[in-house]
């Protein structure tokens, strides 16, 4: 994802949460967001065999 798209995500997220971001923080936030999105892409594109069962859900 390019920097302008990441900046748009940062602007939207911080506005929604009411967070003030100092200009010197933007590069670090951009880097962490890019890494997180890369990890999400890895998980979403992982192929899982059809024979696998979902994990059980325990409720109290």
PDBQT receptor file of N, H, CA, C and O in Angstrom, charges set to zero:
ATOM      1  N   UNK A   1       0.855  -1.171   0.000  1.00  0.00    +0.000 N 
ATOM      2  CA  UNK A   1       0.000   0.000   0.000  1.00  0.00    +0.000 C 
ATOM      3  C   UNK A   1       0.904   1.239   0.000  1.00  0.00    +0.000 C 
ATOM      4  O   UNK A   1       1.902   1.293   0.719  1.00  0.00    +0.000 OA
ATOM      5  N   UNK A   2       0.551   2.196  -0.789  1.00  0.00    +0.000 N 
ATOM      6  H   UNK A   2      -0.259   2.152  -1.374  1.00  0.00    +0.000 HD
ATOM      7  CA  UNK A   2       1.355   3.420  -0.923  1.00  0.00    +0.000 C 
ATOM      8  C   UNK A   2       1.122   4.363   0.266  1.00  0.00    +0.000 C 
ATOM      9  O   UNK A   2       0.114   4.267   0.967  1.00  0.00    +0.000 OA
ATOM     10  N   UNK A   3       2.071   5.268   0.471  1.00  0.00    +0.000 N 
ATOM     11  H   UNK A   3       2.889   5.346  -0.098  1.00  0.00    +0.000 HD
ATOM     12  CA  UNK A   3       1.994   6.197   1.601  1.00  0.00    +0.000 C 
ATOM     13  C   UNK A   3       0.713   7.040   1.625  1.00  0.00    +0.000 C 
ATOM     14  O   UNK A   3       0.145   7.221   2.703  1.00  0.00    +0.000 OA
ATOM     15  N   UNK A   4       0.225   7.569   0.480  1.00  0.00    +0.000 N 
ATOM     16  H   UNK A   4       0.686   7.422  -0.395  1.00  0.00    +0.000 HD
ATOM     17  CA  UNK A   4      -1.023   8.351   0.556  1.00  0.00    +0.000 C 
ATOM     18  C   UNK A   4      -2.216   7.522   1.050  1.00  0.00    +0.000 C 
ATOM     19  O   UNK A   4      -3.066   8.032   1.779  1.00  0.00    +0.000 OA
ATOM     20  N   UNK A   5      -2.277   6.259   0.655  1.00  0.00    +0.000 N 
ATOM     21  H   UNK A   5      -1.586   5.845   0.063  1.00  0.00    +0.000 HD
ATOM     22  CA  UNK A   5      -3.369   5.399   1.121  1.00  0.00    +0.000 C 
ATOM     23  C   UNK A   5      -3.228   5.115   2.611  1.00  0.00    +0.000 C 
ATOM     24  O   UNK A   5      -4.219   5.119   3.341  1.00  0.00    +0.000 OA
ATOM     25  N   UNK A   6      -1.999   4.869   3.065  1.00  0.00    +0.000 N 
ATOM     26  H   UNK A   6      -1.194   4.866   2.472  1.00  0.00    +0.000 HD
ATOM     27  CA  UNK A   6      -1.779   4.650   4.497  1.00  0.00    +0.000 C 
ATOM     28  C   UNK A   6      -2.111   5.913   5.287  1.00  0.00    +0.000 C 
ATOM     29  O   UNK A   6      -2.699   5.836   6.366  1.00  0.00    +0.000 OA
ATOM     30  N   UNK A   7      -1.737   7.068   4.754  1.00  0.00    +0.000 N 
ATOM     31  H   UNK A   7      -1.259   7.131   3.878  1.00  0.00    +0.000 HD
ATOM     32  CA  UNK A   7      -2.053   8.333   5.431  1.00  0.00    +0.000 C 
ATOM     33  C   UNK A   7      -3.563   8.533   5.537  1.00  0.00    +0.000 C 
ATOM     34  O   UNK A   7      -4.053   9.054   6.539  1.00  0.00    +0.000 OA
ATOM     35  N   UNK A   8      -4.301   8.118   4.503  1.00  0.00    +0.000 N 
ATOM     36  H   UNK A   8      -3.903   7.694   3.689  1.00  0.00    +0.000 HD
ATOM     37  CA  UNK A   8      -5.765   8.227   4.555  1.00  0.00    +0.000 C 
ATOM     38  C   UNK A   8      -6.326   7.338   5.660  1.00  0.00    +0.000 C 
ATOM     39  O   UNK A   8      -7.240   7.745   6.378  1.00  0.00    +0.000 OA
ATOM     40  N   UNK A   9      -5.788   6.127   5.802  1.00  0.00    +0.000 N 
ATOM     41  H   UNK A   9      -5.046   5.796   5.219  1.00  0.00    +0.000 HD
ATOM     42  CA  UNK A   9      -6.216   5.225   6.873  1.00  0.00    +0.000 C 
ATOM     43  C   UNK A   9      -5.901   5.840   8.237  1.00  0.00    +0.000 C 
ATOM     44  O   UNK A   9      -6.729   5.810   9.148  1.00  0.00    +0.000 OA
ATOM     45  N   UNK A  10      -4.701   6.393   8.365  1.00  0.00    +0.000 N 
ATOM     46  H   UNK A  10      -4.029   6.416   7.626  1.00  0.00    +0.000 HD
ATOM     47  CA  UNK A  10      -4.293   7.013   9.624  1.00  0.00    +0.000 C 
ATOM     48  C   UNK A  10      -5.219   8.177   9.959  1.00  0.00    +0.000 C 
ATOM     49  O   UNK A  10      -5.684   8.300  11.092  1.00  0.00    +0.000 OA
ATOM     50  N   UNK A  11      -5.485   9.025   8.977  1.00  0.00    +0.000 N 
ATOM     51  H   UNK A  11      -5.107   8.925   8.056  1.00  0.00    +0.000 HD
ATOM     52  CA  UNK A  11      -6.354  10.181   9.204  1.00  0.00    +0.000 C 
ATOM     53  C   UNK A  11      -7.760   9.743   9.606  1.00  0.00    +0.000 C 
ATOM     54  O   UNK A  11      -8.346  10.304  10.532  1.00  0.00    +0.000 OA
ATOM     55  N   UNK A  12      -8.299   8.747   8.913  1.00  0.00    +0.000 N 
ATOM     56  H   UNK A  12      -7.823   8.292   8.161  1.00  0.00    +0.000 HD
ATOM     57  CA  UNK A  12      -9.655   8.285   9.222  1.00  0.00    +0.000 C 
ATOM     58  C   UNK A  12      -9.716   7.640  10.606  1.00  0.00    +0.000 C 
ATOM     59  O   UNK A  12     -10.642   7.896  11.375  1.00  0.00    +0.000 OA
ATOM     60  N   UNK A  13      -8.730   6.809  10.914  1.00  0.00    +0.000 N 
ATOM     61  H   UNK A  13      -7.978   6.601  10.289  1.00  0.00    +0.000 HD
ATOM     62  CA  UNK A  13      -8.726   6.120  12.205  1.00  0.00    +0.000 C 
ATOM     63  C   UNK A  13      -8.546   7.066  13.379  1.00  0.00    +0.000 C 
ATOM     64  O   UNK A  13      -9.234   6.948  14.392  1.00  0.00    +0.000 OA
ATOM     65  N   UNK A  14      -7.628   7.997  13.242  1.00  0.00    +0.000 N 
ATOM     66  H   UNK A  14      -7.069   8.093  12.419  1.00  0.00    +0.000 HD
ATOM     67  CA  UNK A  14      -7.396   8.929  14.347  1.00  0.00    +0.000 C 
ATOM     68  C   UNK A  14      -8.570   9.882  14.521  1.00  0.00    +0.000 C 
ATOM     69  O   UNK A  14      -8.892  10.270  15.644  1.00  0.00    +0.000 OA
ATOM     70  N   UNK A  15      -9.208  10.261  13.423  1.00  0.00    +0.000 N 
ATOM     71  H   UNK A  15      -8.946   9.945  12.511  1.00  0.00    +0.000 HD
ATOM     72  CA  UNK A  15     -10.389  11.125  13.529  1.00  0.00    +0.000 C 
ATOM     73  C   UNK A  15     -11.537  10.381  14.205  1.00  0.00    +0.000 C 
ATOM     74  O   UNK A  15     -12.234  10.943  15.051  1.00  0.00    +0.000 OA
ATOM     75  N   UNK A  16     -11.733   9.120  13.833  1.00  0.00    +0.000 N 
ATOM     76  H   UNK A  16     -11.167   8.663  13.146  1.00  0.00    +0.000 HD
ATOM     77  CA  UNK A  16     -12.822   8.333  14.427  1.00  0.00    +0.000 C 
ATOM     78  C   UNK A  16     -12.606   8.111  15.917  1.00  0.00    +0.000 C 
ATOM     79  O   UNK A  16     -13.562   8.082  16.691  1.00  0.00    +0.000 OA
ATOM     80  N   UNK A  17     -11.344   7.955  16.318  1.00  0.00    +0.000 N 
ATOM     81  H   UNK A  17     -10.566   7.978  15.690  1.00  0.00    +0.000 HD
ATOM     82  CA  UNK A  17     -11.039   7.694  17.722  1.00  0.00    +0.000 C 
ATOM     83  C   UNK A  17     -10.740   8.952  18.520  1.00  0.00    +0.000 C 
ATOM     84  O   UNK A  17     -10.589   8.891  19.740  1.00  0.00    +0.000 OA
ATOM     85  N   UNK A  18     -10.654  10.098  17.841  1.00  0.00    +0.000 N 
ATOM     86  H   UNK A  18     -10.777  10.148  16.850  1.00  0.00    +0.000 HD
ATOM     87  CA  UNK A  18     -10.361  11.349  18.522  1.00  0.00    +0.000 C 
ATOM     88  C   UNK A  18      -8.936  11.427  19.032  1.00  0.00    +0.000 C 
ATOM     89  O   UNK A  18      -8.676  12.037  20.069  1.00  0.00    +0.000 OA
ATOM     90  N   UNK A  19      -8.002  10.806  18.302  1.00  0.00    +0.000 N 
ATOM     91  H   UNK A  19      -8.213  10.310  17.460  1.00  0.00    +0.000 HD
ATOM     92  CA  UNK A  19      -6.597  10.778  18.707  1.00  0.00    +0.000 C 
ATOM     93  C   UNK A  19      -5.837  11.872  17.973  1.00  0.00    +0.000 C 
ATOM     94  O   UNK A  19      -6.010  12.057  16.768  1.00  0.00    +0.000 OA
ATOM     95  N   UNK A  20      -5.000  12.593  18.699  1.00  0.00    +0.000 N 
ATOM     96  H   UNK A  20      -4.860  12.443  19.677  1.00  0.00    +0.000 HD
ATOM     97  CA  UNK A  20      -4.143  13.611  18.094  1.00  0.00    +0.000 C 
ATOM     98  C   UNK A  20      -2.806  12.955  17.761  1.00  0.00    +0.000 C 
ATOM     99  O   UNK A  20      -2.186  12.333  18.623  1.00  0.00    +0.000 OA
ATOM    100  N   UNK A  21      -2.362  13.094  16.512  1.00  0.00    +0.000 N 
ATOM    101  H   UNK A  21      -2.866  13.600  15.812  1.00  0.00    +0.000 HD
ATOM    102  CA  UNK A  21      -1.100  12.495  16.068  1.00  0.00    +0.000 C 
ATOM    103  C   UNK A  21      -0.122  13.605  15.736  1.00  0.00    +0.000 C 
ATOM    104  O   UNK A  21      -0.398  14.467  14.901  1.00  0.00    +0.000 OA
ATOM    105  N   UNK A  22       1.019  13.573  16.396  1.00  0.00    +0.000 N 
ATOM    106  H   UNK A  22       1.244  12.873  17.074  1.00  0.00    +0.000 HD
ATOM    107  CA  UNK A  22       2.060  14.545  16.102  1.00  0.00    +0.000 C 
ATOM    108  C   UNK A  22       2.707  14.199  14.761  1.00  0.00    +0.000 C 
ATOM    109  O   UNK A  22       2.836  13.022  14.423  1.00  0.00    +0.000 OA
ATOM    110  N   UNK A  23       3.111  15.207  14.000  1.00  0.00    +0.000 N 
ATOM    111  H   UNK A  23       3.006  16.162  14.275  1.00  0.00    +0.000 HD
ATOM    112  CA  UNK A  23       3.712  14.939  12.684  1.00  0.00    +0.000 C 
ATOM    113  C   UNK A  23       4.915  13.995  12.744  1.00  0.00    +0.000 C 
ATOM    114  O   UNK A  23       5.123  13.208  11.820  1.00  0.00    +0.000 OA
ATOM    115  N   UNK A  24       5.694  14.059  13.796  1.00  0.00    +0.000 N 
ATOM    116  H   UNK A  24       5.525  14.698  14.547  1.00  0.00    +0.000 HD
ATOM    117  CA  UNK A  24       6.879  13.199  13.886  1.00  0.00    +0.000 C 
ATOM    118  C   UNK A  24       6.532  11.735  14.161  1.00  0.00    +0.000 C 
ATOM    119  O   UNK A  24       7.404  10.873  14.054  1.00  0.00    +0.000 OA
ATOM    120  N   UNK A  25       5.284  11.435  14.512  1.00  0.00    +0.000 N 
ATOM    121  H   UNK A  25       4.575  12.135  14.600  1.00  0.00    +0.000 HD
ATOM    122  CA  UNK A  25       4.846  10.060  14.752  1.00  0.00    +0.000 C 
ATOM    123  C   UNK A  25       4.361   9.374  13.479  1.00  0.00    +0.000 C 
ATOM    124  O   UNK A  25       4.302   8.145  13.426  1.00  0.00    +0.000 OA
ATOM    125  N   UNK A  26       4.014  10.147  12.456  1.00  0.00    +0.000 N 
ATOM    126  H   UNK A  26       4.061  11.145  12.499  1.00  0.00    +0.000 HD
ATOM    127  CA  UNK A  26       3.345   9.587  11.276  1.00  0.00    +0.000 C 
ATOM    128  C   UNK A  26       4.152   8.483  10.593  1.00  0.00    +0.000 C 
ATOM    129  O   UNK A  26       3.577   7.473  10.186  1.00  0.00    +0.000 OA
ATOM    130  N   UNK A  27       5.459   8.651  10.459  1.00  0.00    +0.000 N 
ATOM    131  H   UNK A  27       5.926   9.471  10.789  1.00  0.00    +0.000 HD
ATOM    132  CA  UNK A  27       6.260   7.642   9.770  1.00  0.00    +0.000 C 
ATOM    133  C   UNK A  27       6.226   6.312  10.523  1.00  0.00    +0.000 C 
ATOM    134  O   UNK A  27       6.102   5.255   9.904  1.00  0.00    +0.000 OA
ATOM    135  N   UNK A  28       6.334   6.354  11.836  1.00  0.00    +0.000 N 
ATOM    136  H   UNK A  28       6.435   7.212  12.339  1.00  0.00    +0.000 HD
ATOM    137  CA  UNK A  28       6.281   5.124  12.637  1.00  0.00    +0.000 C 
ATOM    138  C   UNK A  28       4.898   4.478  12.549  1.00  0.00    +0.000 C 
ATOM    139  O   UNK A  28       4.787   3.257  12.436  1.00  0.00    +0.000 OA
ATOM    140  N   UNK A  29       3.858   5.285  12.602  1.00  0.00    +0.000 N 
ATOM    141  H   UNK A  29       3.948   6.276  12.695  1.00  0.00    +0.000 HD
ATOM    142  CA  UNK A  29       2.491   4.751  12.490  1.00  0.00    +0.000 C 
ATOM    143  C   UNK A  29       2.294   4.131  11.116  1.00  0.00    +0.000 C 
ATOM    144  O   UNK A  29       1.716   3.050  11.003  1.00  0.00    +0.000 OA
ATOM    145  N   UNK A  30       2.762   4.795  10.081  1.00  0.00    +0.000 N 
ATOM    146  H   UNK A  30       3.231   5.673  10.173  1.00  0.00    +0.000 HD
ATOM    147  CA  UNK A  30       2.664   4.289   8.708  1.00  0.00    +0.000 C 
ATOM    148  C   UNK A  30       3.380   2.938   8.592  1.00  0.00    +0.000 C 
ATOM    149  O   UNK A  30       2.852   2.013   7.975  1.00  0.00    +0.000 OA
ATOM    150  N   UNK A  31       4.572   2.817   9.178  1.00  0.00    +0.000 N 
ATOM    151  H   UNK A  31       5.001   3.569   9.679  1.00  0.00    +0.000 HD
ATOM    152  CA  UNK A  31       5.335   1.584   9.111  1.00  0.00    +0.000 C 
ATOM    153  C   UNK A  31       4.590   0.447   9.816  1.00  0.00    +0.000 C 
ATOM    154  O   UNK A  31       4.486  -0.651   9.271  1.00  0.00    +0.000 OA
ATOM    155  N   UNK A  32       4.073   0.699  11.018  1.00  0.00    +0.000 N 
ATOM    156  H   UNK A  32       4.158   1.591  11.461  1.00  0.00    +0.000 HD
ATOM    157  CA  UNK A  32       3.362  -0.331  11.765  1.00  0.00    +0.000 C 
ATOM    158  C   UNK A  32       2.066  -0.734  11.064  1.00  0.00    +0.000 C 
ATOM    159  O   UNK A  32       1.704  -1.910  11.067  1.00  0.00    +0.000 OA
ATOM    160  N   UNK A  33       1.377   0.211  10.474  1.00  0.00    +0.000 N 
ATOM    161  H   UNK A  33       1.671   1.167  10.471  1.00  0.00    +0.000 HD
ATOM    162  CA  UNK A  33       0.157  -0.100   9.738  1.00  0.00    +0.000 C 
ATOM    163  C   UNK A  33       0.472  -0.960   8.519  1.00  0.00    +0.000 C 
ATOM    164  O   UNK A  33      -0.252  -1.914   8.236  1.00  0.00    +0.000 OA
ATOM    165  N   UNK A  34       1.531  -0.641   7.801  1.00  0.00    +0.000 N 
ATOM    166  H   UNK A  34       2.119   0.134   8.031  1.00  0.00    +0.000 HD
ATOM    167  CA  UNK A  34       1.932  -1.434   6.631  1.00  0.00    +0.000 C 
ATOM    168  C   UNK A  34       2.288  -2.860   7.043  1.00  0.00    +0.000 C 
ATOM    169  O   UNK A  34       1.917  -3.810   6.353  1.00  0.00    +0.000 OA
ATOM    170  N   UNK A  35       2.998  -3.021   8.149  1.00  0.00    +0.000 N 
ATOM    171  H   UNK A  35       3.300  -2.249   8.709  1.00  0.00    +0.000 HD
ATOM    172  CA  UNK A  35       3.351  -4.353   8.640  1.00  0.00    +0.000 C 
ATOM    173  C   UNK A  35       2.096  -5.128   9.031  1.00  0.00    +0.000 C 
ATOM    174  O   UNK A  35       1.960  -6.299   8.677  1.00  0.00    +0.000 OA
ATOM    175  N   UNK A  36       1.188  -4.495   9.749  1.00  0.00    +0.000 N 
ATOM    176  H   UNK A  36       1.300  -3.544  10.037  1.00  0.00    +0.000 HD
ATOM    177  CA  UNK A  36      -0.052  -5.159  10.173  1.00  0.00    +0.000 C 
ATOM    178  C   UNK A  36      -0.890  -5.584   8.975  1.00  0.00    +0.000 C 
ATOM    179  O   UNK A  36      -1.432  -6.690   8.956  1.00  0.00    +0.000 OA
ATOM    180  N   UNK A  37      -1.000  -4.718   7.982  1.00  0.00    +0.000 N 
ATOM    181  H   UNK A  37      -0.560  -3.820   7.997  1.00  0.00    +0.000 HD
ATOM    182  CA  UNK A  37      -1.759  -5.065   6.779  1.00  0.00    +0.000 C 
ATOM    183  C   UNK A  37      -1.087  -6.206   6.012  1.00  0.00    +0.000 C 
ATOM    184  O   UNK A  37      -1.770  -7.041   5.419  1.00  0.00    +0.000 OA
ATOM    185  N   UNK A  38       0.234  -6.244   6.022  1.00  0.00    +0.000 N 
ATOM    186  H   UNK A  38       0.788  -5.565   6.504  1.00  0.00    +0.000 HD
ATOM    187  CA  UNK A  38       0.954  -7.347   5.383  1.00  0.00    +0.000 C 
ATOM    188  C   UNK A  38       0.679  -8.670   6.077  1.00  0.00    +0.000 C 
ATOM    189  O   UNK A  38       0.498  -9.692   5.415  1.00  0.00    +0.000 OA
ATOM    190  N   UNK A  39       0.647  -8.662   7.413  1.00  0.00    +0.000 N 
ATOM    191  H   UNK A  39       0.795  -7.832   7.951  1.00  0.00    +0.000 HD
ATOM    192  CA  UNK A  39       0.322  -9.879   8.158  1.00  0.00    +0.000 C 
ATOM    193  C   UNK A  39      -1.121 -10.310   7.878  1.00  0.00    +0.000 C 
ATOM    194  O   UNK A  39      -1.394 -11.500   7.718  1.00  0.00    +0.000 OA
ATOM    195  N   UNK A  40      -2.023  -9.362   7.821  1.00  0.00    +0.000 N 
ATOM    196  H   UNK A  40      -1.801  -8.396   7.951  1.00  0.00    +0.000 HD
ATOM    197  CA  UNK A  40      -3.425  -9.686   7.531  1.00  0.00    +0.000 C 
ATOM    198  C   UNK A  40      -3.561 -10.317   6.146  1.00  0.00    +0.000 C 
ATOM    199  O   UNK A  40      -4.330 -11.262   5.969  1.00  0.00    +0.000 OA
ATOM    200  N   UNK A  41      -2.829  -9.807   5.178  1.00  0.00    +0.000 N 
ATOM    201  H   UNK A  41      -2.205  -9.039   5.322  1.00  0.00    +0.000 HD
ATOM    202  CA  UNK A  41      -2.879 -10.374   3.830  1.00  0.00    +0.000 C 
ATOM    203  C   UNK A  41      -2.375 -11.815   3.831  1.00  0.00    +0.000 C 
ATOM    204  O   UNK A  41      -2.932 -12.669   3.142  1.00  0.00    +0.000 OA
ATOM    205  N   UNK A  42      -1.326 -12.085   4.598  1.00  0.00    +0.000 N 
ATOM    206  H   UNK A  42      -0.873 -11.391   5.157  1.00  0.00    +0.000 HD
ATOM    207  CA  UNK A  42      -0.793 -13.444   4.696  1.00  0.00    +0.000 C 
ATOM    208  C   UNK A  42      -1.843 -14.399   5.250  1.00  0.00    +0.000 C 
ATOM    209  O   UNK A  42      -2.023 -15.498   4.726  1.00  0.00    +0.000 OA
ATOM    210  N   UNK A  43      -2.529 -13.986   6.297  1.00  0.00    +0.000 N 
ATOM    211  H   UNK A  43      -2.382 -13.092   6.722  1.00  0.00    +0.000 HD
ATOM    212  CA  UNK A  43      -3.557 -14.836   6.911  1.00  0.00    +0.000 C 
ATOM    213  C   UNK A  43      -4.733 -15.035   5.955  1.00  0.00    +0.000 C 
ATOM    214  O   UNK A  43      -5.234 -16.150   5.810  1.00  0.00    +0.000 OA
ATOM    215  N   UNK A  44      -5.168 -13.974   5.314  1.00  0.00    +0.000 N 
ATOM    216  H   UNK A  44      -4.761 -13.068   5.432  1.00  0.00    +0.000 HD
ATOM    217  CA  UNK A  44      -6.341 -14.065   4.436  1.00  0.00    +0.000 C 
ATOM    218  C   UNK A  44      -6.083 -14.877   3.171  1.00  0.00    +0.000 C 
ATOM    219  O   UNK A  44      -7.021 -15.428   2.595  1.00  0.00    +0.000 OA
ATOM    220  N   UNK A  45      -4.837 -14.962   2.732  1.00  0.00    +0.000 N 
ATOM    221  H   UNK A  45      -4.075 -14.515   3.200  1.00  0.00    +0.000 HD
ATOM    222  CA  UNK A  45      -4.538 -15.702   1.501  1.00  0.00    +0.000 C 
ATOM    223  C   UNK A  45      -4.075 -17.128   1.762  1.00  0.00    +0.000 C 
ATOM    224  O   UNK A  45      -3.789 -17.861   0.815  1.00  0.00    +0.000 OA
ATOM    225  N   UNK A  46      -3.995 -17.538   3.030  1.00  0.00    +0.000 N 
ATOM    226  H   UNK A  46      -4.228 -16.942   3.799  1.00  0.00    +0.000 HD
ATOM    227  CA  UNK A  46      -3.568 -18.900   3.354  1.00  0.00    +0.000 C 
ATOM    228  C   UNK A  46      -4.625 -19.897   2.895  1.00  0.00    +0.000 C 
ATOM    229  O   UNK A  46      -5.814 -19.735   3.167  1.00  0.00    +0.000 OA
ATOM    230  N   UNK A  47      -4.174 -20.917   2.203  1.00  0.00    +0.000 N 
ATOM    231  H   UNK A  47      -3.207 -21.048   1.982  1.00  0.00    +0.000 HD
ATOM    232  CA  UNK A  47      -5.073 -21.970   1.723  1.00  0.00    +0.000 C 
ATOM    233  C   UNK A  47      -5.251 -23.008   2.829  1.00  0.00    +0.000 C 
ATOM    234  O   UNK A  47      -4.272 -23.515   3.375  1.00  0.00    +0.000 OA
ATOM    235  N   UNK A  48      -6.484 -23.317   3.149  1.00  0.00    +0.000 N 
ATOM    236  H   UNK A  48      -7.280 -22.905   2.705  1.00  0.00    +0.000 HD
ATOM    237  CA  UNK A  48      -6.778 -24.342   4.144  1.00  0.00    +0.000 C 
ATOM    238  C   UNK A  48      -7.501 -25.500   3.470  1.00  0.00    +0.000 C 
ATOM    239  O   UNK A  48      -8.432 -25.282   2.694  1.00  0.00    +0.000 OA
ATOM    240  N   UNK A  49      -7.084 -26.723   3.758  1.00  0.00    +0.000 N 
ATOM    241  H   UNK A  49      -6.328 -26.899   4.389  1.00  0.00    +0.000 HD
ATOM    242  CA  UNK A  49      -7.771 -27.872   3.174  1.00  0.00    +0.000 C 
ATOM    243  C   UNK A  49      -9.220 -27.949   3.658  1.00  0.00    +0.000 C 
ATOM    244  O   UNK A  49      -9.536 -27.542   4.776  1.00  0.00    +0.000 OA
ATOM    245  N   UNK A  50     -10.082 -28.471   2.808  1.00  0.00    +0.000 N 
ATOM    246  H   UNK A  50      -9.825 -28.801   1.900  1.00  0.00    +0.000 HD
ATOM    247  CA  UNK A  50     -11.497 -28.577   3.148  1.00  0.00    +0.000 C 
ATOM    248  C   UNK A  50     -11.771 -29.580   4.263  1.00  0.00    +0.000 C 
ATOM    249  O   UNK A  50     -12.804 -29.491   4.927  1.00  0.00    +0.000 OA
ATOM    250  N   UNK A  51     -10.872 -30.528   4.481  1.00  0.00    +0.000 N 
ATOM    251  H   UNK A  51     -10.032 -30.601   3.942  1.00  0.00    +0.000 HD
ATOM    252  CA  UNK A  51     -11.142 -31.570   5.472  1.00  0.00    +0.000 C 
ATOM    253  C   UNK A  51     -10.884 -31.115   6.914  1.00  0.00    +0.000 C 
ATOM    254  O   UNK A  51     -11.178 -31.859   7.850  1.00  0.00    +0.000 OA
ATOM    255  N   UNK A  52     -10.352 -29.930   7.105  1.00  0.00    +0.000 N 
ATOM    256  H   UNK A  52     -10.114 -29.325   6.345  1.00  0.00    +0.000 HD
ATOM    257  CA  UNK A  52     -10.081 -29.448   8.455  1.00  0.00    +0.000 C 
ATOM    258  C   UNK A  52     -11.376 -28.979   9.112  1.00  0.00    +0.000 C 
ATOM    259  O   UNK A  52     -12.194 -28.302   8.489  1.00  0.00    +0.000 OA
ATOM    260  N   UNK A  53     -11.546 -29.349  10.371  1.00  0.00    +0.000 N 
ATOM    261  H   UNK A  53     -10.881 -29.899  10.877  1.00  0.00    +0.000 HD
ATOM    262  CA  UNK A  53     -12.722 -28.932  11.137  1.00  0.00    +0.000 C 
ATOM    263  C   UNK A  53     -12.378 -27.669  11.909  1.00  0.00    +0.000 C 
ATOM    264  O   UNK A  53     -11.232 -27.483  12.319  1.00  0.00    +0.000 OA
ATOM    265  N   UNK A  54     -13.355 -26.805  12.109  1.00  0.00    +0.000 N 
ATOM    266  H   UNK A  54     -14.286 -26.955  11.777  1.00  0.00    +0.000 HD
ATOM    267  CA  UNK A  54     -13.090 -25.610  12.932  1.00  0.00    +0.000 C 
ATOM    268  C   UNK A  54     -12.849 -26.011  14.382  1.00  0.00    +0.000 C 
ATOM    269  O   UNK A  54     -13.294 -27.066  14.834  1.00  0.00    +0.000 OA
ATOM    270  N   UNK A  55     -12.157 -25.169  15.079  1.00  0.00    +0.000 N 
ATOM    271  H   UNK A  55     -11.796 -24.312  14.712  1.00  0.00    +0.000 HD
ATOM    272  CA  UNK A  55     -11.901 -25.421  16.493  1.00  0.00    +0.000 C 
ATOM    273  C   UNK A  55     -13.205 -25.356  17.272  1.00  0.00    +0.000 C 
ATOM    274  O   UNK A  55     -14.106 -24.599  16.911  1.00  0.00    +0.000 OA
ATOM    275  N   UNK A  56     -13.315 -26.145  18.340  1.00  0.00    +0.000 N 
ATOM    276  H   UNK A  56     -12.584 -26.760  18.633  1.00  0.00    +0.000 HD
ATOM    277  CA  UNK A  56     -14.541 -26.088  19.139  1.00  0.00    +0.000 C 
ATOM    278  C   UNK A  56     -14.661 -24.747  19.853  1.00  0.00    +0.000 C 
ATOM    279  O   UNK A  56     -13.666 -24.095  20.171  1.00  0.00    +0.000 OA
ATOM    280  N   UNK A  57     -15.902 -24.361  20.091  1.00  0.00    +0.000 N 
ATOM    281  H   UNK A  57     -16.710 -24.891  19.833  1.00  0.00    +0.000 HD
ATOM    282  CA  UNK A  57     -16.182 -23.117  20.810  1.00  0.00    +0.000 C 
ATOM    283  C   UNK A  57     -16.728 -23.500  22.180  1.00  0.00    +0.000 C 
ATOM    284  O   UNK A  57     -17.727 -24.211  22.282  1.00  0.00    +0.000 OA
ATOM    285  N   UNK A  58     -16.073 -23.028  23.221  1.00  0.00    +0.000 N 
ATOM    286  H   UNK A  58     -15.262 -22.450  23.137  1.00  0.00    +0.000 HD
ATOM    287  CA  UNK A  58     -16.510 -23.318  24.582  1.00  0.00    +0.000 C 
ATOM    288  C   UNK A  58     -17.201 -22.084  25.158  1.00  0.00    +0.000 C 
ATOM    289  O   UNK A  58     -16.694 -20.966  25.063  1.00  0.00    +0.000 OA
ATOM    290  N   UNK A  59     -18.338 -22.306  25.741  1.00  0.00    +0.000 N 
ATOM    291  H   UNK A  59     -18.750 -23.214  25.819  1.00  0.00    +0.000 HD
ATOM    292  CA  UNK A  59     -19.087 -21.218  26.367  1.00  0.00    +0.000 C 
ATOM    293  C   UNK A  59     -19.307 -21.568  27.833  1.00  0.00    +0.000 C 
ATOM    294  O   UNK A  59     -19.554 -22.724  28.178  1.00  0.00    +0.000 OA
ATOM    295  N   UNK A  60     -19.214 -20.571  28.673  1.00  0.00    +0.000 N 
ATOM    296  H   UNK A  60     -19.013 -19.632  28.392  1.00  0.00    +0.000 HD
ATOM    297  CA  UNK A  60     -19.430 -20.793  30.108  1.00  0.00    +0.000 C 
ATOM    298  C   UNK A  60     -20.858 -20.541  30.475  1.00  0.00    +0.000 C 
ATOM    299  O   UNK A  60     -21.230 -20.677  31.640  1.00  0.00    +0.000 OA
TER     300      UNK A  60
